[in-house]
Amino acid sequence: MWWMARDVIRTGVLQRWAYVSYFAVCPPGAEEATFQRMKKLIVASVPEFQLTPRPRTMAASAEK
């Protein structure tokens, strides 16, 4: 973690990162149903926190 402090001092930019975990308890024999519910939850929730960078515009990349 020392590299984060070093980078902030050198560049003034703090890297953004996080860990996200999902946990479910299920009775024996219900693993597949629980997995399917968790899969739906993950698919629905990931777009809420995992943002992708915007694509560069053609004009900006053509100038280089």
mmCIF file of the N, C-alpha and C atoms, coordinates in Angstrom:
data_MODEL
# 
_entry.id   MODEL 
# 
loop_
_atom_site.group_PDB 
_atom_site.id 
_atom_site.type_symbol 
_atom_site.label_atom_id 
_atom_site.label_alt_id 
_atom_site.label_comp_id 
_atom_site.label_asym_id 
_atom_site.label_entity_id 
_atom_site.label_seq_id 
_atom_site.pdbx_PDB_ins_code 
_atom_site.Cartn_x 
_atom_site.Cartn_y 
_atom_site.Cartn_z 
_atom_site.occupancy 
_atom_site.B_iso_or_equiv 
_atom_site.pdbx_formal_charge 
_atom_site.auth_seq_id 
_atom_site.auth_comp_id 
_atom_site.auth_asym_id 
_atom_site.auth_atom_id 
_atom_site.pdbx_PDB_model_num 
ATOM 1   N N  . MET A 1 1  ? 0.817   -1.194  0.000   1.00 0.00 ? 1  MET A N  1 
ATOM 2   C CA . MET A 1 1  ? 0.000   0.000   0.000   1.00 0.00 ? 1  MET A CA 1 
ATOM 3   C C  . MET A 1 1  ? 0.859   1.257   0.000   1.00 0.00 ? 1  MET A C  1 
ATOM 4   N N  . TRP A 1 2  ? 2.138   1.098   0.266   1.00 0.00 ? 2  TRP A N  1 
ATOM 5   C CA . TRP A 1 2  ? 3.018   2.269   0.259   1.00 0.00 ? 2  TRP A CA 1 
ATOM 6   C C  . TRP A 1 2  ? 3.074   2.906   -1.113  1.00 0.00 ? 2  TRP A C  1 
ATOM 7   N N  . TRP A 1 3  ? 2.903   2.084   -2.169  1.00 0.00 ? 3  TRP A N  1 
ATOM 8   C CA . TRP A 1 3  ? 2.957   2.627   -3.529  1.00 0.00 ? 3  TRP A CA 1 
ATOM 9   C C  . TRP A 1 3  ? 1.797   3.584   -3.797  1.00 0.00 ? 3  TRP A C  1 
ATOM 10  N N  . MET A 1 4  ? 0.652   3.365   -3.129  1.00 0.00 ? 4  MET A N  1 
ATOM 11  C CA . MET A 1 4  ? -0.472  4.284   -3.323  1.00 0.00 ? 4  MET A CA 1 
ATOM 12  C C  . MET A 1 4  ? -0.122  5.665   -2.793  1.00 0.00 ? 4  MET A C  1 
ATOM 13  N N  . ALA A 1 5  ? 0.476   5.711   -1.606  1.00 0.00 ? 5  ALA A N  1 
ATOM 14  C CA . ALA A 1 5  ? 0.884   7.003   -1.036  1.00 0.00 ? 5  ALA A CA 1 
ATOM 15  C C  . ALA A 1 5  ? 1.937   7.651   -1.925  1.00 0.00 ? 5  ALA A C  1 
ATOM 16  N N  . ARG A 1 6  ? 2.892   6.854   -2.402  1.00 0.00 ? 6  ARG A N  1 
ATOM 17  C CA . ARG A 1 6  ? 3.935   7.385   -3.282  1.00 0.00 ? 6  ARG A CA 1 
ATOM 18  C C  . ARG A 1 6  ? 3.332   7.976   -4.555  1.00 0.00 ? 6  ARG A C  1 
ATOM 19  N N  . ASP A 1 7  ? 2.397   7.240   -5.177  1.00 0.00 ? 7  ASP A N  1 
ATOM 20  C CA . ASP A 1 7  ? 1.780   7.723   -6.421  1.00 0.00 ? 7  ASP A CA 1 
ATOM 21  C C  . ASP A 1 7  ? 0.957   8.988   -6.196  1.00 0.00 ? 7  ASP A C  1 
ATOM 22  N N  . VAL A 1 8  ? 0.257   9.070   -5.066  1.00 0.00 ? 8  VAL A N  1 
ATOM 23  C CA . VAL A 1 8  ? -0.526  10.278  -4.773  1.00 0.00 ? 8  VAL A CA 1 
ATOM 24  C C  . VAL A 1 8  ? 0.404   11.475  -4.630  1.00 0.00 ? 8  VAL A C  1 
ATOM 25  N N  . ILE A 1 9  ? 1.519   11.275  -3.959  1.00 0.00 ? 9  ILE A N  1 
ATOM 26  C CA . ILE A 1 9  ? 2.475   12.375  -3.780  1.00 0.00 ? 9  ILE A CA 1 
ATOM 27  C C  . ILE A 1 9  ? 3.091   12.780  -5.115  1.00 0.00 ? 9  ILE A C  1 
ATOM 28  N N  . ARG A 1 10 ? 3.456   11.800  -5.921  1.00 0.00 ? 10 ARG A N  1 
ATOM 29  C CA . ARG A 1 10 ? 4.110   12.093  -7.205  1.00 0.00 ? 10 ARG A CA 1 
ATOM 30  C C  . ARG A 1 10 ? 3.160   12.660  -8.263  1.00 0.00 ? 10 ARG A C  1 
ATOM 31  N N  . THR A 1 11 ? 1.953   12.086  -8.355  1.00 0.00 ? 11 THR A N  1 
ATOM 32  C CA . THR A 1 11 ? 1.049   12.468  -9.449  1.00 0.00 ? 11 THR A CA 1 
ATOM 33  C C  . THR A 1 11 ? -0.151  13.277  -9.006  1.00 0.00 ? 11 THR A C  1 
ATOM 34  N N  . GLY A 1 12 ? -0.512  13.195  -7.730  1.00 0.00 ? 12 GLY A N  1 
ATOM 35  C CA . GLY A 1 12 ? -1.710  13.866  -7.250  1.00 0.00 ? 12 GLY A CA 1 
ATOM 36  C C  . GLY A 1 12 ? -2.980  13.115  -7.595  1.00 0.00 ? 12 GLY A C  1 
ATOM 37  N N  . VAL A 1 13 ? -2.845  11.869  -8.085  1.00 0.00 ? 13 VAL A N  1 
ATOM 38  C CA . VAL A 1 13 ? -4.001  11.071  -8.484  1.00 0.00 ? 13 VAL A CA 1 
ATOM 39  C C  . VAL A 1 13 ? -4.091  9.841   -7.584  1.00 0.00 ? 13 VAL A C  1 
ATOM 40  N N  . LEU A 1 14 ? -5.249  9.632   -6.987  1.00 0.00 ? 14 LEU A N  1 
ATOM 41  C CA . LEU A 1 14 ? -5.482  8.463   -6.155  1.00 0.00 ? 14 LEU A CA 1 
ATOM 42  C C  . LEU A 1 14 ? -6.181  7.401   -6.990  1.00 0.00 ? 14 LEU A C  1 
ATOM 43  N N  . GLN A 1 15 ? -5.595  6.214   -7.050  1.00 0.00 ? 15 GLN A N  1 
ATOM 44  C CA . GLN A 1 15 ? -6.201  5.125   -7.801  1.00 0.00 ? 15 GLN A CA 1 
ATOM 45  C C  . GLN A 1 15 ? -7.479  4.667   -7.102  1.00 0.00 ? 15 GLN A C  1 
ATOM 46  N N  . ARG A 1 16 ? -8.497  4.362   -7.905  1.00 0.00 ? 16 ARG A N  1 
ATOM 47  C CA . ARG A 1 16 ? -9.756  3.881   -7.337  1.00 0.00 ? 16 ARG A CA 1 
ATOM 48  C C  . ARG A 1 16 ? -9.814  2.367   -7.481  1.00 0.00 ? 16 ARG A C  1 
ATOM 49  N N  . TRP A 1 17 ? -10.129 1.687   -6.397  1.00 0.00 ? 17 TRP A N  1 
ATOM 50  C CA . TRP A 1 17 ? -10.272 0.245   -6.442  1.00 0.00 ? 17 TRP A CA 1 
ATOM 51  C C  . TRP A 1 17 ? -11.099 -0.213  -5.260  1.00 0.00 ? 17 TRP A C  1 
ATOM 52  N N  . ALA A 1 18 ? -11.654 -1.380  -5.390  1.00 0.00 ? 18 ALA A N  1 
ATOM 53  C CA . ALA A 1 18 ? -12.452 -1.943  -4.304  1.00 0.00 ? 18 ALA A CA 1 
ATOM 54  C C  . ALA A 1 18 ? -12.630 -3.434  -4.530  1.00 0.00 ? 18 ALA A C  1 
ATOM 55  N N  . TYR A 1 19 ? -12.925 -4.142  -3.469  1.00 0.00 ? 19 TYR A N  1 
ATOM 56  C CA . TYR A 1 19 ? -13.278 -5.546  -3.551  1.00 0.00 ? 19 TYR A CA 1 
ATOM 57  C C  . TYR A 1 19 ? -14.761 -5.670  -3.261  1.00 0.00 ? 19 TYR A C  1 
ATOM 58  N N  . VAL A 1 20 ? -15.428 -6.492  -4.032  1.00 0.00 ? 20 VAL A N  1 
ATOM 59  C CA . VAL A 1 20 ? -16.851 -6.754  -3.804  1.00 0.00 ? 20 VAL A CA 1 
ATOM 60  C C  . VAL A 1 20 ? -16.996 -8.268  -3.687  1.00 0.00 ? 20 VAL A C  1 
ATOM 61  N N  . SER A 1 21 ? -17.700 -8.708  -2.667  1.00 0.00 ? 21 SER A N  1 
ATOM 62  C CA . SER A 1 21 ? -17.933 -10.143 -2.512  1.00 0.00 ? 21 SER A CA 1 
ATOM 63  C C  . SER A 1 21 ? -19.417 -10.394 -2.285  1.00 0.00 ? 21 SER A C  1 
ATOM 64  N N  . TYR A 1 22 ? -19.841 -11.573 -2.656  1.00 0.00 ? 22 TYR A N  1 
ATOM 65  C CA . TYR A 1 22 ? -21.219 -12.004 -2.465  1.00 0.00 ? 22 TYR A CA 1 
ATOM 66  C C  . TYR A 1 22 ? -21.183 -13.272 -1.613  1.00 0.00 ? 22 TYR A C  1 
ATOM 67  N N  . PHE A 1 23 ? -22.151 -13.430 -0.731  1.00 0.00 ? 23 PHE A N  1 
ATOM 68  C CA . PHE A 1 23 ? -22.203 -14.584 0.161   1.00 0.00 ? 23 PHE A CA 1 
ATOM 69  C C  . PHE A 1 23 ? -23.652 -15.019 0.313   1.00 0.00 ? 23 PHE A C  1 
ATOM 70  N N  . ALA A 1 24 ? -23.878 -16.309 0.251   1.00 0.00 ? 24 ALA A N  1 
ATOM 71  C CA . ALA A 1 24 ? -25.223 -16.847 0.459   1.00 0.00 ? 24 ALA A CA 1 
ATOM 72  C C  . ALA A 1 24 ? -25.126 -18.147 1.234   1.00 0.00 ? 24 ALA A C  1 
ATOM 73  N N  . VAL A 1 25 ? -26.092 -18.382 2.088   1.00 0.00 ? 25 VAL A N  1 
ATOM 74  C CA . VAL A 1 25 ? -26.194 -19.626 2.827   1.00 0.00 ? 25 VAL A CA 1 
ATOM 75  C C  . VAL A 1 25 ? -27.335 -20.418 2.205   1.00 0.00 ? 25 VAL A C  1 
ATOM 76  N N  . CYS A 1 26 ? -27.105 -21.708 2.009   1.00 0.00 ? 26 CYS A N  1 
ATOM 77  C CA . CYS A 1 26 ? -28.179 -22.529 1.445   1.00 0.00 ? 26 CYS A CA 1 
ATOM 78  C C  . CYS A 1 26 ? -28.171 -23.907 2.104   1.00 0.00 ? 26 CYS A C  1 
ATOM 79  N N  . PRO A 1 27 ? -29.331 -24.528 2.150   1.00 0.00 ? 27 PRO A N  1 
ATOM 80  C CA . PRO A 1 27 ? -29.401 -25.872 2.730   1.00 0.00 ? 27 PRO A CA 1 
ATOM 81  C C  . PRO A 1 27 ? -28.767 -26.894 1.772   1.00 0.00 ? 27 PRO A C  1 
ATOM 82  N N  . PRO A 1 28 ? -28.333 -28.017 2.280   1.00 0.00 ? 28 PRO A N  1 
ATOM 83  C CA . PRO A 1 28 ? -27.776 -29.057 1.420   1.00 0.00 ? 28 PRO A CA 1 
ATOM 84  C C  . PRO A 1 28 ? -28.762 -29.447 0.313   1.00 0.00 ? 28 PRO A C  1 
ATOM 85  N N  . GLY A 1 29 ? -28.255 -29.550 -0.881  1.00 0.00 ? 29 GLY A N  1 
ATOM 86  C CA . GLY A 1 29 ? -29.093 -29.909 -2.026  1.00 0.00 ? 29 GLY A CA 1 
ATOM 87  C C  . GLY A 1 29 ? -29.655 -28.723 -2.779  1.00 0.00 ? 29 GLY A C  1 
ATOM 88  N N  . ALA A 1 30 ? -29.550 -27.514 -2.218  1.00 0.00 ? 30 ALA A N  1 
ATOM 89  C CA . ALA A 1 30 ? -30.095 -26.328 -2.880  1.00 0.00 ? 30 ALA A CA 1 
ATOM 90  C C  . ALA A 1 30 ? -28.996 -25.472 -3.513  1.00 0.00 ? 30 ALA A C  1 
ATOM 91  N N  . GLU A 1 31 ? -27.824 -26.066 -3.704  1.00 0.00 ? 31 GLU A N  1 
ATOM 92  C CA . GLU A 1 31 ? -26.697 -25.292 -4.229  1.00 0.00 ? 31 GLU A CA 1 
ATOM 93  C C  . GLU A 1 31 ? -26.971 -24.731 -5.615  1.00 0.00 ? 31 GLU A C  1 
ATOM 94  N N  . GLU A 1 32 ? -27.551 -25.514 -6.491  1.00 0.00 ? 32 GLU A N  1 
ATOM 95  C CA . GLU A 1 32 ? -27.784 -25.049 -7.865  1.00 0.00 ? 32 GLU A CA 1 
ATOM 96  C C  . GLU A 1 32 ? -28.786 -23.895 -7.897  1.00 0.00 ? 32 GLU A C  1 
ATOM 97  N N  . ALA A 1 33 ? -29.863 -23.996 -7.134  1.00 0.00 ? 33 ALA A N  1 
ATOM 98  C CA . ALA A 1 33 ? -30.854 -22.918 -7.080  1.00 0.00 ? 33 ALA A CA 1 
ATOM 99  C C  . ALA A 1 33 ? -30.237 -21.654 -6.487  1.00 0.00 ? 33 ALA A C  1 
ATOM 100 N N  . THR A 1 34 ? -29.438 -21.823 -5.445  1.00 0.00 ? 34 THR A N  1 
ATOM 101 C CA . THR A 1 34 ? -28.771 -20.676 -4.824  1.00 0.00 ? 34 THR A CA 1 
ATOM 102 C C  . THR A 1 34 ? -27.793 -20.043 -5.798  1.00 0.00 ? 34 THR A C  1 
ATOM 103 N N  . PHE A 1 35 ? -27.044 -20.897 -6.514  1.00 0.00 ? 35 PHE A N  1 
ATOM 104 C CA . PHE A 1 35 ? -26.100 -20.385 -7.505  1.00 0.00 ? 35 PHE A CA 1 
ATOM 105 C C  . PHE A 1 35 ? -26.822 -19.579 -8.583  1.00 0.00 ? 35 PHE A C  1 
ATOM 106 N N  . GLN A 1 36 ? -27.943 -20.056 -9.054  1.00 0.00 ? 36 GLN A N  1 
ATOM 107 C CA . GLN A 1 36 ? -28.695 -19.334 -10.092 1.00 0.00 ? 36 GLN A CA 1 
ATOM 108 C C  . GLN A 1 36 ? -29.203 -17.986 -9.571  1.00 0.00 ? 36 GLN A C  1 
ATOM 109 N N  . ARG A 1 37 ? -29.676 -17.941 -8.318  1.00 0.00 ? 37 ARG A N  1 
ATOM 110 C CA . ARG A 1 37 ? -30.114 -16.670 -7.732  1.00 0.00 ? 37 ARG A CA 1 
ATOM 111 C C  . ARG A 1 37 ? -28.946 -15.702 -7.580  1.00 0.00 ? 37 ARG A C  1 
ATOM 112 N N  . MET A 1 38 ? -27.802 -16.224 -7.125  1.00 0.00 ? 38 MET A N  1 
ATOM 113 C CA . MET A 1 38 ? -26.619 -15.377 -6.972  1.00 0.00 ? 38 MET A CA 1 
ATOM 114 C C  . MET A 1 38 ? -26.142 -14.860 -8.320  1.00 0.00 ? 38 MET A C  1 
ATOM 115 N N  . LYS A 1 39 ? -26.190 -15.716 -9.320  1.00 0.00 ? 39 LYS A N  1 
ATOM 116 C CA . LYS A 1 39 ? -25.777 -15.314 -10.660 1.00 0.00 ? 39 LYS A CA 1 
ATOM 117 C C  . LYS A 1 39 ? -26.644 -14.157 -11.172 1.00 0.00 ? 39 LYS A C  1 
ATOM 118 N N  . LYS A 1 40 ? -27.950 -14.245 -10.960 1.00 0.00 ? 40 LYS A N  1 
ATOM 119 C CA . LYS A 1 40 ? -28.841 -13.153 -11.366 1.00 0.00 ? 40 LYS A CA 1 
ATOM 120 C C  . LYS A 1 40 ? -28.532 -11.871 -10.603 1.00 0.00 ? 40 LYS A C  1 
ATOM 121 N N  . LEU A 1 41 ? -28.260 -12.012 -9.307  1.00 0.00 ? 41 LEU A N  1 
ATOM 122 C CA . LEU A 1 41 ? -27.927 -10.842 -8.487  1.00 0.00 ? 41 LEU A CA 1 
ATOM 123 C C  . LEU A 1 41 ? -26.639 -10.181 -8.983  1.00 0.00 ? 41 LEU A C  1 
ATOM 124 N N  . ILE A 1 42 ? -25.631 -10.981 -9.255  1.00 0.00 ? 42 ILE A N  1 
ATOM 125 C CA . ILE A 1 42 ? -24.352 -10.434 -9.714  1.00 0.00 ? 42 ILE A CA 1 
ATOM 126 C C  . ILE A 1 42 ? -24.512 -9.747  -11.065 1.00 0.00 ? 42 ILE A C  1 
ATOM 127 N N  . VAL A 1 43 ? -25.197 -10.391 -11.991 1.00 0.00 ? 43 VAL A N  1 
ATOM 128 C CA . VAL A 1 43 ? -25.413 -9.791  -13.318 1.00 0.00 ? 43 VAL A CA 1 
ATOM 129 C C  . VAL A 1 43 ? -26.148 -8.459  -13.204 1.00 0.00 ? 43 VAL A C  1 
ATOM 130 N N  . ALA A 1 44 ? -27.119 -8.378  -12.308 1.00 0.00 ? 44 ALA A N  1 
ATOM 131 C CA . ALA A 1 44 ? -27.891 -7.143  -12.146 1.00 0.00 ? 44 ALA A CA 1 
ATOM 132 C C  . ALA A 1 44 ? -27.116 -6.054  -11.413 1.00 0.00 ? 44 ALA A C  1 
ATOM 133 N N  . SER A 1 45 ? -26.251 -6.428  -10.476 1.00 0.00 ? 45 SER A N  1 
ATOM 134 C CA . SER A 1 45 ? -25.601 -5.416  -9.642  1.00 0.00 ? 45 SER A CA 1 
ATOM 135 C C  . SER A 1 45 ? -24.262 -4.915  -10.180 1.00 0.00 ? 45 SER A C  1 
ATOM 136 N N  . VAL A 1 46 ? -23.545 -5.713  -10.930 1.00 0.00 ? 46 VAL A N  1 
ATOM 137 C CA . VAL A 1 46 ? -22.219 -5.297  -11.410 1.00 0.00 ? 46 VAL A CA 1 
ATOM 138 C C  . VAL A 1 46 ? -22.260 -3.984  -12.188 1.00 0.00 ? 46 VAL A C  1 
ATOM 139 N N  . PRO A 1 47 ? -23.188 -3.762  -13.102 1.00 0.00 ? 47 PRO A N  1 
ATOM 140 C CA . PRO A 1 47 ? -23.186 -2.473  -13.812 1.00 0.00 ? 47 PRO A CA 1 
ATOM 141 C C  . PRO A 1 47 ? -23.372 -1.253  -12.912 1.00 0.00 ? 47 PRO A C  1 
ATOM 142 N N  . GLU A 1 48 ? -23.851 -1.462  -11.690 1.00 0.00 ? 48 GLU A N  1 
ATOM 143 C CA . GLU A 1 48 ? -24.035 -0.348  -10.764 1.00 0.00 ? 48 GLU A CA 1 
ATOM 144 C C  . GLU A 1 48 ? -22.715 0.157   -10.189 1.00 0.00 ? 48 GLU A C  1 
ATOM 145 N N  . PHE A 1 49 ? -21.696 -0.690  -10.120 1.00 0.00 ? 49 PHE A N  1 
ATOM 146 C CA . PHE A 1 49 ? -20.429 -0.255  -9.527  1.00 0.00 ? 49 PHE A CA 1 
ATOM 147 C C  . PHE A 1 49 ? -19.218 -0.463  -10.426 1.00 0.00 ? 49 PHE A C  1 
ATOM 148 N N  . GLN A 1 50 ? -19.301 -1.284  -11.446 1.00 0.00 ? 50 GLN A N  1 
ATOM 149 C CA . GLN A 1 50 ? -18.150 -1.507  -12.317 1.00 0.00 ? 50 GLN A CA 1 
ATOM 150 C C  . GLN A 1 50 ? -18.334 -0.673  -13.577 1.00 0.00 ? 50 GLN A C  1 
ATOM 151 N N  . LEU A 1 51 ? -17.715 0.485   -13.570 1.00 0.00 ? 51 LEU A N  1 
ATOM 152 C CA . LEU A 1 51 ? -17.845 1.391   -14.691 1.00 0.00 ? 51 LEU A CA 1 
ATOM 153 C C  . LEU A 1 51 ? -16.665 1.219   -15.628 1.00 0.00 ? 51 LEU A C  1 
ATOM 154 N N  . THR A 1 52 ? -16.915 1.285   -16.915 1.00 0.00 ? 52 THR A N  1 
ATOM 155 C CA . THR A 1 52 ? -15.840 1.186   -17.895 1.00 0.00 ? 52 THR A CA 1 
ATOM 156 C C  . THR A 1 52 ? -15.516 2.580   -18.409 1.00 0.00 ? 52 THR A C  1 
ATOM 157 N N  . PRO A 1 53 ? -14.273 2.811   -18.800 1.00 0.00 ? 53 PRO A N  1 
ATOM 158 C CA . PRO A 1 53 ? -13.927 4.128   -19.324 1.00 0.00 ? 53 PRO A CA 1 
ATOM 159 C C  . PRO A 1 53 ? -14.657 4.408   -20.627 1.00 0.00 ? 53 PRO A C  1 
ATOM 160 N N  . ARG A 1 54 ? -14.942 5.661   -20.847 1.00 0.00 ? 54 ARG A N  1 
ATOM 161 C CA . ARG A 1 54 ? -15.590 6.046   -22.102 1.00 0.00 ? 54 ARG A CA 1 
ATOM 162 C C  . ARG A 1 54 ? -14.629 5.830   -23.254 1.00 0.00 ? 54 ARG A C  1 
ATOM 163 N N  . PRO A 1 55 ? -15.151 5.406   -24.406 1.00 0.00 ? 55 PRO A N  1 
ATOM 164 C CA . PRO A 1 55 ? -14.271 5.253   -25.566 1.00 0.00 ? 55 PRO A CA 1 
ATOM 165 C C  . PRO A 1 55 ? -13.786 6.615   -26.045 1.00 0.00 ? 55 PRO A C  1 
ATOM 166 N N  . ARG A 1 56 ? -12.571 6.639   -26.532 1.00 0.00 ? 56 ARG A N  1 
ATOM 167 C CA . ARG A 1 56 ? -12.023 7.898   -27.074 1.00 0.00 ? 56 ARG A CA 1 
ATOM 168 C C  . ARG A 1 56 ? -12.777 8.262   -28.336 1.00 0.00 ? 56 ARG A C  1 
ATOM 169 N N  . THR A 1 57 ? -12.944 9.543   -28.548 1.00 0.00 ? 57 THR A N  1 
ATOM 170 C CA . THR A 1 57 ? -13.614 9.982   -29.763 1.00 0.00 ? 57 THR A CA 1 
ATOM 171 C C  . THR A 1 57 ? -12.633 9.894   -30.936 1.00 0.00 ? 57 THR A C  1 
ATOM 172 N N  . MET A 1 58 ? -13.163 9.796   -32.121 1.00 0.00 ? 58 MET A N  1 
ATOM 173 C CA . MET A 1 58 ? -12.322 9.698   -33.310 1.00 0.00 ? 58 MET A CA 1 
ATOM 174 C C  . MET A 1 58 ? -11.478 10.945  -33.479 1.00 0.00 ? 58 MET A C  1 
ATOM 175 N N  . ALA A 1 59 ? -12.034 12.108  -33.166 1.00 0.00 ? 59 ALA A N  1 
ATOM 176 C CA . ALA A 1 59 ? -11.296 13.363  -33.340 1.00 0.00 ? 59 ALA A CA 1 
ATOM 177 C C  . ALA A 1 59 ? -10.086 13.422  -32.426 1.00 0.00 ? 59 ALA A C  1 
ATOM 178 N N  . ALA A 1 60 ? -10.235 12.972  -31.206 1.00 0.00 ? 60 ALA A N  1 
ATOM 179 C CA . ALA A 1 60 ? -9.132  13.014  -30.251 1.00 0.00 ? 60 ALA A CA 1 
ATOM 180 C C  . ALA A 1 60 ? -8.029  12.041  -30.656 1.00 0.00 ? 60 ALA A C  1 
ATOM 181 N N  . SER A 1 61 ? -8.403  10.850  -31.136 1.00 0.00 ? 61 SER A N  1 
ATOM 182 C CA . SER A 1 61 ? -7.373  9.886   -31.511 1.00 0.00 ? 61 SER A CA 1 
ATOM 183 C C  . SER A 1 61 ? -6.740  10.233  -32.851 1.00 0.00 ? 61 SER A C  1 
ATOM 184 N N  . ALA A 1 62 ? -7.450  10.943  -33.722 1.00 0.00 ? 62 ALA A N  1 
ATOM 185 C CA . ALA A 1 62 ? -6.903  11.330  -35.024 1.00 0.00 ? 62 ALA A CA 1 
ATOM 186 C C  . ALA A 1 62 ? -5.865  12.447  -34.880 1.00 0.00 ? 62 ALA A C  1 
ATOM 187 N N  . GLU A 1 63 ? -5.932  13.218  -33.798 1.00 0.00 ? 63 GLU A N  1 
ATOM 188 C CA . GLU A 1 63 ? -4.999  14.320  -33.609 1.00 0.00 ? 63 GLU A CA 1 
ATOM 189 C C  . GLU A 1 63 ? -3.599  13.835  -33.237 1.00 0.00 ? 63 GLU A C  1 
ATOM 190 N N  . LYS A 1 64 ? -3.493  12.634  -32.719 1.00 0.00 ? 64 LYS A N  1 
ATOM 191 C CA . LYS A 1 64 ? -2.185  12.123  -32.277 1.00 0.00 ? 64 LYS A CA 1 
ATOM 192 C C  . LYS A 1 64 ? -1.351  11.644  -33.379 1.00 0.00 ? 64 LYS A C  1 
# 
